[in-house]
Amino acid sequence: MPEFTTPSLRRRMSSMLYESMLLFGVLFMSGWLFSTLLQPDDMDKIGMRWWYIGPRNGHISLHSKKSLKLLWERYGCVVESVDEDVHMASRSAVSERLQLGGTADSAA
């Protein structure tokens, strides 16, 4: 059985830097990945009692699905939700679907 040795710290760090740059490039070229909670559907009933609005939370922008759609359309992009708080905007539909973690549809 061959013996494996741990690469030097310099080599490991340069590999991490290289992989980070590749990941950034892929995300930058394909779209923008961002995180924000969307307003609940019953926001008109909840109002300022929604926990996410709390002054100590520091949120200065609150978005609904419609507001994100309008915001990104302005830049020629479509926006889709990966899950309840992670979204991606891109110049073409993301939906030939990012199967991140899978969905009920992917089980078939």
N, C-alpha and C positions, 0 to 999 in steps of 0.2 A: 504494500500500500504506500503511495507516495506521501511524503511529508509536506505539509503546507506550512508556509511561514507567513506571518503577518507582514503586509507591505509597510514601508516606512510611513511615518506620520506625514511627511511632505507629499508622498504619493497619494495617500488617502485623502488629504485635504485638497489636492489638485483635482482628484476624481470627483469629490463632492462639489467643488466649484464648477467643474465642467458640466456635471449633471444638472446643477441648479440653473446654469445658463441655458441649457437645452430645454428644460422644463419651462423657463420663463419665455423662451422663444416660441415654443409651441403654443402656450397660452396667449402670448401677444399676437401671434399671427392668426389664431383661430377665433379669438374673442376675449371678453373680459369676464372673469369669474369674480363674483363679489357676494358678500353676505349681508343681509338685512331681513328682519322679520317684516312680513306684510300685514297691513291692518286686517283684523278679523272681519268676516262678512257682516257681523252684527255690530259694527263700530258705532252706528247711530244710536244703539241702545247702551253700549258700554261707555262711550264718550271718554272723558278724561280719567276714568277709573281703570283703563287698560294699563297693566303693570309696566309695559314697555315705555310708556310716556313719562313715568316718574322723573322729577327734576334731577334726582341724583344719578340717573342712568346716563345723562349727557347726550341724549339723541336730539339732533337738531333738524332731522328730516324724517318724516314718517310717510311711507309709501303704501299705496294699494296696488293691486295688479294693474289697474288702469293707468295710474300715474307712472309706473315704471315703463309700461308700454309706450305712453306718449313721450316720456323723456327720451327713451332710446330711439324711437322712430325719428326724432329730430336729427339724429346723427346717422340715419340710414340703417339702423340695426333692428333686429328682433331680439326679444328677451324671453327666456324660458326659465322655469324654476326646476332645479335639480331635486330639491326637497323644500320643506317649508321655510328655510332661511338661507339657502344657497341658490344663487341665480347665475345665469350666463347670458351675456349679450354678444351678438355677433352679426356680421353683415349678411349671413345666410342662415337659414333655419338650423337650429342646433338639433332639432328633432329627428334625425334618423337615428336616433335617440342615444343620448349619453346614458348608457346602462350602468351608471355608477351605483353599485349595490343592488341593482335589479329592481324590478317592480312586479306587481301582480301579473302584468302582461307578459313579462319575460319568463314566467314560470311555465307557460304553455309550450 
